[in-house]
Amino acid sequence: MQYRRFGRTDLQVSVVGLGSGGPSQLGQKSGVPAAAAVRVVRRALDLGINLLDTSASYGESEALLGRALQDVPRDRYVLATKFHPAVHEAGKLTLRPAGALTQSLERSLQRLGVDYVDVFQFHGVAPEAYRPAMERFLSEARHAQEQGKFRFLGISEVYVNDGPHAMLRAALADNHFDTIMVGYNLLAPGVERVVFPAAQRQDVGVMIMFAVRRALSRPDYLVETIAALKDRGLLAADALPHDDPLGWLVHDGVESVTSAAYKFAAAHPAVSSVLSGTANLSHLEENVRSILGSPLPAADRARVLDLFGHIEECVVE
Ligand SMILES: NC(=O)c1ccc[n+]([C@@H]2O[C@H](COP(=O)([O-])OP(=O)(O)OC[C@H]3O[C@@H](n4cnc5c(N)ncnc54)[C@H](OP(=O)(O)O)[C@@H]3O)[C@@H](O)[C@H]2O)c1
């Protein structure tokens, strides 16, 4: 495994992190039995993965991680969980009441079976929720941090609805956060211009989500996604073939489009760790091999940036 400095936390985190949310939620959404999900977490640790990301709102993920980590020395892993400061219902955003952060964190610690988490993150904060959430919860978070319930404070965006990454731009300007979690992939590399420079200037640890998602792991979704980009005028109609549009990335040690996508996400120097949201043992092993193997050839990376470099918004599912 390779380890990278996690920004100003000064922790060393594995360049591949294990995510327990996304479309898989550690297998809860894809019918993987709990015992098999626990085996995936244990295998991740065996492979040298030390960064584990979860959230109070990922179903039973925290409890599954807690089971897998029961007898693992606490200094062998970096645990990151999250709390949603606001709920979106029927198109309306409602801030959760004061005290909800403390309550959620206590429950997370109990389900994870630990005394503290390394990173506690505000989860999926929409641009319009950011200021009110800070007014209500920042001092509550600092109080929990002073009590030793977590070491570092982080924030993640709602990638799907925040094309210009407005929330993270505001959060980075405020400089409250030691880590951020941002959506980034080869179909939307614009983040390199709009988020990474500020993160690097402020020495913030960067976790990547949406590196492959379904669009870059399932050929049918990729065909649909590329067709939609053409329909919207974000890609010239003749820029890529309809069938197997990214097949040209697969050569010389790059075994698949998924492999190319994980390599792409890990290559940027602003990135501390790329989260892989899988509960499938062979996918996990394959993804680790992809990221640790040779990088995407420079000419292919250049062609990706040429085709998609202007895209900042979430175009994958
Ligand atoms: N706003 C937020 O804070 C937020 C939002 C989303 C995600 N996250 C965090 O980021 C983590 C990463 O999330 P993500 O969903 O964006 O991860 P991702 O790794 O880009 O996508 C995961 C999807 O890709 C599939 N996959 C992975 N490797 C594969 C392979 N080698 N071959 C075929 N399919 C493969 C998985 O299916 P299989 O299970 O079949 O492998 C799963 O459906 C989440 O787990 C969560 O911890 C945070």
Ligand as a Chemical Component Dictionary entry (heavy atoms), coordinates in Angstrom:
data_LIG
# 
_chem_comp.id                   LIG 
_chem_comp.type                 NON-POLYMER 
_chem_comp.pdbx_formal_charge   0 
_chem_comp.three_letter_code    LIG 
# 
loop_
_chem_comp_atom.comp_id 
_chem_comp_atom.atom_id 
_chem_comp_atom.alt_atom_id 
_chem_comp_atom.type_symbol 
_chem_comp_atom.charge 
_chem_comp_atom.model_Cartn_x 
_chem_comp_atom.model_Cartn_y 
_chem_comp_atom.model_Cartn_z 
_chem_comp_atom.pdbx_ordinal 
LIG N1  N1  N 0  -21.878 13.387 0.184   1  
LIG C1  C1  C 0  -21.129 12.465 0.747   2  
LIG O1  O1  O 0  -20.606 12.686 1.812   3  
LIG C2  C2  C 0  -20.875 11.155 0.055   4  
LIG C3  C3  C 0  -21.604 10.822 -1.095  5  
LIG C4  C4  C 0  -21.273 9.622  -1.754  6  
LIG C5  C5  C 0  -20.255 8.814  -1.254  7  
LIG N2  N2  N 1  -19.578 9.165  -0.113  8  
LIG C6  C6  C 0  -18.494 8.313  0.446   9  
LIG O2  O2  O 0  -17.586 8.030  -0.604  10 
LIG C7  C7  C 0  -17.466 6.613  -0.746  11 
LIG C8  C8  C 0  -17.182 6.272  -2.194  12 
LIG O3  O3  O 0  -18.436 6.385  -2.847  13 
LIG P1  P1  P 0  -18.778 6.159  -4.311  14 
LIG O4  O4  O 0  -20.048 5.483  -4.366  15 
LIG O5  O5  O -1 -18.679 7.468  -4.972  16 
LIG O6  O6  O 0  -17.608 5.100  -4.728  17 
LIG P2  P2  P 0  -17.129 4.532  -6.079  18 
LIG O7  O7  O 0  -16.047 3.636  -5.670  19 
LIG O8  O8  O 0  -16.881 5.601  -7.096  20 
LIG O9  O9  O 0  -18.405 3.702  -6.660  21 
LIG C9  C9  C 0  -18.871 2.570  -6.049  22 
LIG C10 C10 C 0  -19.647 1.755  -7.090  23 
LIG O10 O10 O 0  -18.716 1.238  -8.037  24 
LIG C11 C11 C 0  -18.810 -0.187 -8.103  25 
LIG N3  N3  N 0  -17.462 -0.726 -8.264  26 
LIG C12 C12 C 0  -16.364 -0.442 -7.523  27 
LIG N4  N4  N 0  -15.289 -1.110 -7.981  28 
LIG C13 C13 C 0  -15.694 -1.844 -9.034  29 
LIG C14 C14 C 0  -15.044 -2.738 -9.929  30 
LIG N5  N5  N 0  -13.745 -3.005 -9.822  31 
LIG N6  N6  N 0  -15.792 -3.293 -10.913 32 
LIG C15 C15 C 0  -17.095 -3.027 -11.049 33 
LIG N7  N7  N 0  -17.776 -2.190 -10.209 34 
LIG C16 C16 C 0  -17.088 -1.592 -9.231  35 
LIG C17 C17 C 0  -19.413 -0.610 -6.792  36 
LIG O11 O11 O 0  -20.137 -1.807 -6.964  37 
LIG P3  P3  P 0  -19.700 -3.154 -6.162  38 
LIG O12 O12 O 0  -20.175 -2.975 -4.769  39 
LIG O13 O13 O 0  -20.371 -4.210 -6.957  40 
LIG O14 O14 O 0  -18.203 -3.246 -6.251  41 
LIG C18 C18 C 0  -20.341 0.564  -6.468  42 
LIG O15 O15 O 0  -21.589 0.416  -7.138  43 
LIG C19 C19 C 0  -18.806 6.074  -0.225  44 
LIG O16 O16 O 0  -18.731 4.725  0.092   45 
LIG C20 C20 C 0  -18.992 6.958  0.964   46 
LIG O17 O17 O 0  -18.169 6.501  2.027   47 
LIG C21 C21 C 0  -19.881 10.322 0.523   48 
# 
loop_
_chem_comp_bond.comp_id 
_chem_comp_bond.atom_id_1 
_chem_comp_bond.atom_id_2 
_chem_comp_bond.value_order 
_chem_comp_bond.pdbx_ordinal 
LIG N1  C1  SING 1  
LIG C1  O1  DOUB 2  
LIG C1  C2  SING 3  
LIG C2  C3  SING 4  
LIG C2  C21 DOUB 5  
LIG C3  C4  DOUB 6  
LIG C4  C5  SING 7  
LIG C5  N2  DOUB 8  
LIG N2  C6  SING 9  
LIG N2  C21 SING 10 
LIG C6  O2  SING 11 
LIG C6  C20 SING 12 
LIG O2  C7  SING 13 
LIG C7  C8  SING 14 
LIG C7  C19 SING 15 
LIG C8  O3  SING 16 
LIG O3  P1  SING 17 
LIG P1  O4  DOUB 18 
LIG P1  O5  SING 19 
LIG P1  O6  SING 20 
LIG O6  P2  SING 21 
LIG P2  O7  DOUB 22 
LIG P2  O8  SING 23 
LIG P2  O9  SING 24 
LIG O9  C9  SING 25 
LIG C9  C10 SING 26 
LIG C10 O10 SING 27 
LIG C10 C18 SING 28 
LIG O10 C11 SING 29 
LIG C11 N3  SING 30 
LIG C11 C17 SING 31 
LIG N3  C12 SING 32 
LIG N3  C16 SING 33 
LIG C12 N4  DOUB 34 
LIG N4  C13 SING 35 
LIG C13 C14 SING 36 
LIG C13 C16 DOUB 37 
LIG C14 N5  SING 38 
LIG C14 N6  DOUB 39 
LIG N6  C15 SING 40 
LIG C15 N7  DOUB 41 
LIG N7  C16 SING 42 
LIG C17 O11 SING 43 
LIG C17 C18 SING 44 
LIG O11 P3  SING 45 
LIG P3  O12 DOUB 46 
LIG P3  O13 SING 47 
LIG P3  O14 SING 48 
LIG C18 O15 SING 49 
LIG C19 O16 SING 50 
LIG C19 C20 SING 51 
LIG C20 O17 SING 52 
# 
